[in-house]
Amino acid sequence: MNFIKFKLKSNNALDNCHNYYDFRKLAKKRIPSPIFHYIDGAAEDEVTYNRNASAYNDVDLIPNVLRGVENIDLSTTIFGKKLDLPFFCSPTALQRLFHHDGERAVAKAAKKMNTMFGVSTLSTIPVEELSEIDTPKLFQFYYHKDSGLNDVVLEKARLAKFDVLALTVDTIVAGNRERDLRTGFKSPPELSLGTLFEYARKPRWGLNYTFRKKFELPLIKDHVEGLSDVSMSISSYFSNFLDQSMNWDDAERLRSKWGGHFALKGVMSAEDAKRAIDIGCTGIIISNHGGRQLDGSRSSFDQLQEIVDAVEGKIDIIIDGGIHRGTHMLKALSLGAKAVSGGRLYLYALAAAGEKGVEKALNIYKTELERDMKLMGVTKLSDLNKNNLRFRT
């Protein structure tokens, strides 16, 4: 009887999630504090992290009326793939720390919505398994010092039939993520006098972590000694294993080796956007890594117009970061983004309720966007343009 009551309470908690912020609150209740703050936190004073979201509030939407908006088409095409939605799940690391199904749950939810999902080099599910999920997928590539490891990861992504390879270019060194220092977050979790109590407070998470399949990083565990067994901070991984000498020539060689759709993830300047075209990229992802790298850098949305103007439609532009609402998506799409993406956009929902949580979150964003399109007086994404917006001064 107690189990039944608990299960009903659990379901009701998800039923009471109506937006991004509700999923964040539920995730905070469900997972240990160090892991929650790893998702939630950013670099140093978190100025860029906060600006990523607040930038959208400095722009107003100008709706039109009497436009006949009964039927709404939210589809878009990026990297040669048609998506039913103009938003998708960004690749993020360590997902089985947040929920025991990890990337598997995100992939299944994305498939149901016919949108794209991203997978990190630090995936906790084998990419071979994810290849069986038939929906567009993007692989996020970290460029290691070990060239042999780079070749192995590239070939596994190819065999797993990923549609896009996205080279992350903004993690040449780890940002100063002070929340992680305060909470003692490491991967796998390290139990110490400082962290034991926080993990013990979430017994359901602990049981899933302990008794389900061992937590590991399948793509790199055989090449980076001890990475799945020895607790390590993300800062240590970036600083010790990624190649800080990576340059434009390396990016172009990787694109050539891949041979398919190729993007740079972490572009923030118009100069770099134009150079991405020169090396043969088919898309760029405007991103400051969720404010987790260079604190004080500009928000993604603040840079969008400058980059759109610079590339003149020669490349697909995706914007990542700070998107919490359908209205935020409308503003980014009106300025020329082909699609938007986010990590926290679905990670709180994953941590809160696994696949069901992610699916509900994506459906909420879809419903918001459909409603907002109707209120704007537009029926398809191509109707959106910067005339829909007014920037506050």
VENWOVEN-V517436 format. One record per residue. N is the residue number from 1. PHI is phi in whole degrees, -180 to 180 (* if undefined). Layout:
[[N;PHI] [N;PHI]]
//
This chain:
[[1;*] [2;-63] [3;-63] [4;-62] [5;-62] [6;-63] [7;-66] [8;-64] [9;-63] [10;-61] [11;-64] [12;-63] [13;-61] [14;-69] [15;-59] [16;-88] [17;-89] [18;-117] [19;-162] [20;-50] [21;-71] [22;-66] [23;-64] [24;-62] [25;-63] [26;-69] [27;-60] [28;-62] [29;-77] [30;-93] [31;-119] [32;-58] [33;-55] [34;-60] [35;-74] [36;-58] [37;-73] [38;-64] [39;-67] [40;-81] [41;-89] [42;-151] [43;-86] [44;48] [45;-83] [46;60] [47;-67] [48;-66] [49;-55] [50;-70] [51;-68] [52;-52] [53;-86] [54;-67] [55;-57] [56;-67] [57;-79] [58;-90] [59;-126] [60;-106] [61;-89] [62;-113] [63;-83] [64;-113] [65;-124] [66;56] [67;-112] [68;66] [69;-117] [70;-65] [71;-113] [72;-113] [73;-113] [74;-98] [75;-72] [76;-146] [77;-124] [78;-132] [79;51] [80;76] [81;-114] [82;-84] [83;-112] [84;-74] [85;-130] [86;-90] [87;-141] [88;-149] [89;-88] [90;-64] [91;-69] [92;-140] [93;-82] [94;63] [95;-67] [96;-73] [97;-73] [98;-85] [99;-154] [100;-63] [101;-86] [102;49] [103;-59] [104;-60] [105;-65] [106;-65] [107;-62] [108;-65] [109;-66] [110;-63] [111;-61] [112;-60] [113;-96] [114;50] [115;-130] [116;-87] [117;-132] [118;-108] [119;-128] [120;-87] [121;-54] [122;-92] [123;-65] [124;-104] [125;-122] [126;-58] [127;-66] [128;-62] [129;-69] [130;-70] [131;-64] [132;-77] [133;-90] [134;-87] [135;-152] [136;-55] [137;-141] [138;-118] [139;-108] [140;-92] [141;-103] [142;-99] [143;-93] [144;-90] [145;-62] [146;-79] [147;-65] [148;-64] [149;-64] [150;-57] [151;-65] [152;-64] [153;-63] [154;-61] [155;-68] [156;-66] [157;-65] [158;-66] [159;-66] [160;-82] [161;62] [162;-71] [163;-84] [164;-140] [165;-109] [166;-117] [167;-83] [168;-79] [169;-117] [170;-113] [171;-122] [172;-62] [173;-150] [174;-74] [175;-69] [176;-86] [177;-89] [178;-70] [179;-61] [180;-64] [181;-66] [182;-71] [183;-87] [184;76] [185;-66] [186;-143] [187;-130] [188;-61] [189;-56] [190;-107] [191;-87] [192;-141] [193;-58] [194;-78] [195;-111] [196;-56] [197;-62] [198;-66] [199;-73] [200;-67] [201;-71] [202;-120] [203;-64] [204;-64] [205;-61] [206;-62] [207;-65] [208;-63] [209;-67] [210;-78] [211;-105] [212;-90] [213;-52] [214;-55] [215;-71] [216;-157] [217;-117] [218;-57] [219;-69] [220;-123] [221;-61] [222;-86] [223;-118] [224;-108] [225;-58] [226;77] [227;-65] [228;-89] [229;-115] [230;-106] [231;-62] [232;-147] [233;-78] [234;-59] [235;-59] [236;-66] [237;-62] [238;-59] [239;-72] [240;-95] [241;-116] [242;-86] [243;-88] [244;-77] [245;-92] [246;-53] [247;-140] [248;-64] [249;-64] [250;-63] [251;-63] [252;-68] [253;-65] [254;-64] [255;-59] [256;-66] [257;-63] [258;-68] [259;81] [260;-122] [261;-60] [262;-138] [263;-132] [264;-105] [265;-108] [266;117] [267;-78] [268;-132] [269;-122] [270;-63] [271;-61] [272;-69] [273;-63] [274;-68] [275;-71] [276;-60] [277;-63] [278;-62] [279;-92] [280;95] [281;-64] [282;-101] [283;-164] [284;-135] [285;-114] [286;-72] [287;-162] [288;-112] [289;62] [290;65] [291;75] [292;-94] [293;-113] [294;-95] [295;-71] [296;99] [297;-73] [298;-71] [299;-73] [300;-60] [301;-66] [302;-63] [303;-93] [304;-61] [305;-60] [306;-60] [307;-73] [308;-57] [309;-63] [310;-72] [311;-88] [312;54] [313;75] [314;-84] [315;-154] [316;-73] [317;-113] [318;-115] [319;-114] [320;-129] [321;113] [322;79] [323;-91] [324;-116] [325;-139] [326;-61] [327;-67] [328;-63] [329;-62] [330;-56] [331;-67] [332;-67] [333;-67] [334;-67] [335;-86] [336;120] [337;-68] [338;-81] [339;-161] [340;-124] [341;-147] [342;-168] [343;-95] [344;-60] [345;-50] [346;-128] [347;-66] [348;-61] [349;-66] [350;-62] [351;-64] [352;-74] [353;-157] [354;63] [355;-58] [356;-62] [357;-66] [358;-63] [359;-61] [360;-66] [361;-61] [362;-63] [363;-66] [364;-63] [365;-65] [366;-63] [367;-63] [368;-60] [369;-67] [370;-61] [371;-63] [372;-67] [373;-61] [374;-63] [375;-68] [376;-82] [377;82] [378;-128] [379;-116] [380;-148] [381;-63] [382;-67] [383;-75] [384;-83] [385;-159] [386;-69] [387;-69] [388;-74] [389;-120] [390;-133] [391;-90] [392;-74] [393;-118]]
//
